[in-house]
Amino acid sequence: MKLNTIYSEITTRFEEVCENPSFEAKELIKHICSLNETEFLLGRNNEISVDVTDKILSLTEKRLIGIPLQYIIGEWDFMGRIFKVGEGVLIPRPETEILCQYVVDMLKGKLSPCVYDLCSGSGCIAISIKLDTPDADVYAVEKSKDAYFYLDTNNKSLCSGSAVTLINGDIFNVDEFKTLPKADVIVSNPPYINSDEISGLQKEVQHEPVMALDGGSDGLDFYRLIITEWKCLLKDDGIFAFECGENQADAISDILKINGFDSLVIKDYNDIDRIVIGRR
Ligand SMILES: C[S@@+](CC[C@H](N)C(=O)[O-])C[C@H]1O[C@@H](n2cnc3c(N)ncnc32)[C@H](O)[C@@H]1O
């Protein structure tokens, strides 16, 4: 079968389940055929073998039952680097790149800054900050054993030489972290979905671990904990940098204010308040 034929066929089948069927069909084919974007575009008239066709079609079936493409292909791009992902870890999202880039930019010119990434998941934030700020001491804390596996794998494969310091721990046990050096930045994209909204999320998101999503009854448990209990681990001129859900920025700014911090809110690509920065 020609590559172009199978591409059209899968795009049509994905129309039932995907917001962007042609993109997902292309990414699936590129992955199985080990093609980059240019090779895919130039190779659309090439014949592909029966074995490869069968493999593409069997993975297509997985996507059609709602398994996210990222879990099927086992990796995803974040800030231009490929992170391993799979069941048990949150898939890195494009809006998280805004948070990460803000931290990288504000660290420019600081000597040996110290950064904690709380609720680190795949490590996309911690590892990107470390790679873009090699002088920084970066600590990543993650509770889930499954997510920690990906954090460790990505840290080893992407940070050769000097890596992020990983801690498989629970950020609610703050006392266990009090021996860490004080931080210039505490960054976090914590679980922030209201507990009772999780069952209504789209099928793909429900494949992601509940531990990565559930932010308590109002979705704000982790922000309250981090701001009130972790502020003692922040340097006097240190900052909090959070990603948050739609309509949460004002409530987080209020929690920051009560705890002596001014806030700055940054919008995402869809004009939604997505990032909250707290500064004393
Ligand atoms: C929304 S995900 C974010 C993952 C990653 N930072 C990202 O942006 O892709 C939240 C992460 O917090 C972890 N987590 C949940 N409760 C935790 C806790 N009490 N202590 C540490 N990590 C926790 C989850 O396992 C999950 O990996």
The ligand as an ORCA input file, in Angstrom:
! r2SCAN-3c Opt
* xyz 0 1
  C      -0.435     17.319     36.658
  S       0.836     16.121     36.837
  C       2.209     17.100     36.256
  C       3.383     16.329     35.779
  C       4.488     17.205     35.165
  N       4.954     18.188     36.102
  C       4.001     17.881     33.907
  O       3.844     19.105     33.905
  O       3.773     17.194     32.900
  C       1.031     16.072     38.571
  C       2.029     15.053     39.117
  O       1.991     15.126     40.552
  C       2.235     13.842     41.084
  N       1.767     13.843     42.480
  C       0.490     13.729     42.923
  N       0.448     13.813     44.257
  C       1.728     14.010     44.673
  C       2.313     14.192     45.957
  N       1.565     14.197     47.072
  N       3.650     14.373     46.041
  C       4.416     14.368     44.902
  N       3.905     14.201     43.664
  C       2.573     14.025     43.552
  C       1.466     12.943     40.144
  O       1.874     11.605     40.247
  C       1.776     13.598     38.791
  O       2.933     13.035     38.233
*
